[in-house]
Amino acid sequence: MKFLLDENFSDRIPERLEDLFPGSQHVKQCDHLHQPDQKVWQFARENDFSILTKDWDFHQMSLVRGFPPKVVFLKIGNCPTDEIVSVLLANAGEISAFLSDEVASLLILEK
């Protein structure tokens, strides 16, 4: 499964996730930078992405709308890119299980 990274992440993260989540992209790469959340949601849905975000709006949309797309919400505050990648790599098994789950729409990860 591939991720669409929200604009609050570095656009360098997808290349660092390529081994685990091939095809992941940043909204900047998809010409969706500074687009309303609804447009990003729709793009992710239409293109088989799961959304990786720190934005509470996507958290709430996931609870109200379900999936697709699935949402991985990082509840980690402002931190360096290396720390974000570290959290994702440390939780790769949990993320993969979530993305395969046929019921769950939201996964919250903390440090």
Short mmCIF file of the C-alpha atoms (twelve columns), coordinates in Angstrom:
data_MODEL
# 
_entry.id   MODEL 
# 
loop_
_atom_site.group_PDB 
_atom_site.id 
_atom_site.type_symbol 
_atom_site.label_atom_id 
_atom_site.label_alt_id 
_atom_site.label_comp_id 
_atom_site.label_asym_id 
_atom_site.label_seq_id 
_atom_site.Cartn_x 
_atom_site.Cartn_y 
_atom_site.Cartn_z 
_atom_site.pdbx_PDB_model_num 
ATOM 1   C CA . MET A 1   0.000   0.000  0.000  1 
ATOM 2   C CA . LYS A 2   1.241   3.454  -0.801 1 
ATOM 3   C CA . PHE A 3   0.913   6.666  1.185  1 
ATOM 4   C CA . LEU A 4   -0.044  10.162 0.171  1 
ATOM 5   C CA . LEU A 5   1.807   12.411 2.616  1 
ATOM 6   C CA . ASP A 6   0.059   15.550 3.756  1 
ATOM 7   C CA . GLU A 7   1.785   18.889 3.258  1 
ATOM 8   C CA . ASN A 8   2.844   19.073 6.913  1 
ATOM 9   C CA . PHE A 9   5.583   16.500 6.146  1 
ATOM 10  C CA . SER A 10  8.826   16.899 4.266  1 
ATOM 11  C CA . ASP A 11  8.590   15.978 0.603  1 
ATOM 12  C CA . ARG A 12  11.775  13.913 1.128  1 
ATOM 13  C CA . ILE A 13  10.026  11.272 3.233  1 
ATOM 14  C CA . PRO A 14  8.475   9.170  0.421  1 
ATOM 15  C CA . GLU A 15  11.882  8.203  -0.965 1 
ATOM 16  C CA . ARG A 16  12.883  7.029  2.520  1 
ATOM 17  C CA . LEU A 17  9.769   4.842  2.731  1 
ATOM 18  C CA . GLU A 18  10.150  3.321  -0.729 1 
ATOM 19  C CA . ASP A 19  11.315  -0.098 0.532  1 
ATOM 20  C CA . LEU A 20  8.306   -0.559 2.841  1 
ATOM 21  C CA . PHE A 21  5.634   1.512  1.096  1 
ATOM 22  C CA . PRO A 22  6.550   1.682  -2.598 1 
ATOM 23  C CA . GLY A 23  4.805   4.323  -4.673 1 
ATOM 24  C CA . SER A 24  4.256   6.699  -1.759 1 
ATOM 25  C CA . GLN A 25  4.140   10.367 -2.723 1 
ATOM 26  C CA . HIS A 26  3.940   13.777 -1.127 1 
ATOM 27  C CA . VAL A 27  0.986   16.027 -2.068 1 
ATOM 28  C CA . LYS A 28  3.554   18.334 -3.692 1 
ATOM 29  C CA . GLN A 29  4.478   15.595 -6.175 1 
ATOM 30  C CA . CYS A 30  0.807   15.198 -7.107 1 
ATOM 31  C CA . ASP A 31  0.104   18.909 -7.600 1 
ATOM 32  C CA . HIS A 32  -2.106  18.951 -4.489 1 
ATOM 33  C CA . LEU A 33  0.002   21.231 -2.317 1 
ATOM 34  C CA . HIS A 34  -2.187  23.821 -0.543 1 
ATOM 35  C CA . GLN A 35  -5.365  22.119 -1.761 1 
ATOM 36  C CA . PRO A 36  -8.396  21.768 0.535  1 
ATOM 37  C CA . ASP A 37  -8.435  18.585 2.585  1 
ATOM 38  C CA . GLN A 38  -11.507 17.379 0.697  1 
ATOM 39  C CA . LYS A 39  -9.586  17.467 -2.615 1 
ATOM 40  C CA . VAL A 40  -6.630  15.627 -1.095 1 
ATOM 41  C CA . TRP A 41  -9.035  13.016 0.347  1 
ATOM 42  C CA . GLN A 42  -10.715 12.536 -3.027 1 
ATOM 43  C CA . PHE A 43  -7.378  12.268 -4.855 1 
ATOM 44  C CA . ALA A 44  -6.175  9.636  -2.368 1 
ATOM 45  C CA . ARG A 45  -9.423  7.702  -2.738 1 
ATOM 46  C CA . GLU A 46  -9.357  7.763  -6.540 1 
ATOM 47  C CA . ASN A 47  -5.682  6.767  -6.740 1 
ATOM 48  C CA . ASP A 48  -5.532  4.019  -4.080 1 
ATOM 49  C CA . PHE A 49  -3.441  5.948  -1.569 1 
ATOM 50  C CA . SER A 50  -3.675  5.838  2.200  1 
ATOM 51  C CA . ILE A 51  -3.176  9.232  3.820  1 
ATOM 52  C CA . LEU A 52  -0.280  9.877  6.202  1 
ATOM 53  C CA . THR A 53  -0.962  13.006 8.227  1 
ATOM 54  C CA . LYS A 54  -0.647  15.015 11.423 1 
ATOM 55  C CA . ASP A 55  -3.773  17.017 10.506 1 
ATOM 56  C CA . TRP A 56  -6.768  16.565 12.823 1 
ATOM 57  C CA . ASP A 57  -9.139  17.280 9.915  1 
ATOM 58  C CA . PHE A 58  -8.141  14.010 8.229  1 
ATOM 59  C CA . HIS A 59  -8.446  12.256 11.583 1 
ATOM 60  C CA . GLN A 60  -12.050 13.470 11.851 1 
ATOM 61  C CA . MET A 61  -12.873 12.767 8.196  1 
ATOM 62  C CA . SER A 62  -11.714 9.203  8.706  1 
ATOM 63  C CA . LEU A 63  -14.012 8.729  11.696 1 
ATOM 64  C CA . VAL A 64  -17.017 10.200 9.883  1 
ATOM 65  C CA . ARG A 65  -16.486 8.803  6.372  1 
ATOM 66  C CA . GLY A 66  -14.637 5.563  6.962  1 
ATOM 67  C CA . PHE A 67  -12.420 4.377  4.153  1 
ATOM 68  C CA . PRO A 68  -11.128 4.469  1.496  1 
ATOM 69  C CA . PRO A 69  -8.749  6.085  1.984  1 
ATOM 70  C CA . LYS A 70  -7.307  4.746  5.183  1 
ATOM 71  C CA . VAL A 71  -5.623  7.314  7.428  1 
ATOM 72  C CA . VAL A 72  -2.461  6.933  9.489  1 
ATOM 73  C CA . PHE A 73  -2.405  9.816  11.947 1 
ATOM 74  C CA . LEU A 74  0.924   10.675 13.571 1 
ATOM 75  C CA . LYS A 75  0.304   12.233 16.948 1 
ATOM 76  C CA . ILE A 76  3.886   13.337 17.421 1 
ATOM 77  C CA . GLY A 77  3.921   17.133 17.179 1 
ATOM 78  C CA . ASN A 78  6.681   19.032 15.444 1 
ATOM 79  C CA . CYS A 79  9.815   16.978 15.051 1 
ATOM 80  C CA . PRO A 80  12.637  16.407 12.579 1 
ATOM 81  C CA . THR A 81  12.148  14.304 9.464  1 
ATOM 82  C CA . ASP A 82  14.488  11.622 10.829 1 
ATOM 83  C CA . GLU A 83  12.239  11.186 13.855 1 
ATOM 84  C CA . ILE A 84  9.117   10.863 11.682 1 
ATOM 85  C CA . VAL A 85  10.796  8.219  9.530  1 
ATOM 86  C CA . SER A 86  11.991  6.427  12.667 1 
ATOM 87  C CA . VAL A 87  8.444   6.266  14.082 1 
ATOM 88  C CA . LEU A 88  7.138   4.896  10.787 1 
ATOM 89  C CA . LEU A 89  9.874   2.285  10.486 1 
ATOM 90  C CA . ALA A 90  9.473   1.216  14.119 1 
ATOM 91  C CA . ASN A 91  5.751   0.693  13.525 1 
ATOM 92  C CA . ALA A 92  5.980   -0.833 10.035 1 
ATOM 93  C CA . GLY A 93  4.424   -4.128 11.136 1 
ATOM 94  C CA . GLU A 94  1.489   -2.403 12.813 1 
ATOM 95  C CA . ILE A 95  1.013   -0.130 9.799  1 
ATOM 96  C CA . SER A 96  1.040   -3.047 7.363  1 
ATOM 97  C CA . ALA A 97  -1.503  -4.954 9.475  1 
ATOM 98  C CA . PHE A 98  -3.728  -1.867 9.617  1 
ATOM 99  C CA . LEU A 99  -3.552  -1.309 5.864  1 
ATOM 100 C CA . SER A 100 -4.640  -4.935 5.335  1 
ATOM 101 C CA . ASP A 101 -7.473  -4.731 7.868  1 
ATOM 102 C CA . GLU A 102 -10.874 -4.803 6.168  1 
ATOM 103 C CA . VAL A 103 -12.632 -2.842 8.934  1 
ATOM 104 C CA . ALA A 104 -10.286 -0.231 10.447 1 
ATOM 105 C CA . SER A 105 -10.127 3.219  8.861  1 
ATOM 106 C CA . LEU A 106 -7.794  5.085  11.254 1 
ATOM 107 C CA . LEU A 107 -4.476  4.232  12.897 1 
ATOM 108 C CA . ILE A 108 -3.013  6.626  15.450 1 
ATOM 109 C CA . LEU A 109 0.715   6.420  16.111 1 
ATOM 110 C CA . GLU A 110 2.551   8.205  18.906 1 
ATOM 111 C CA . LYS A 111 6.238   8.398  19.834 1 
# 
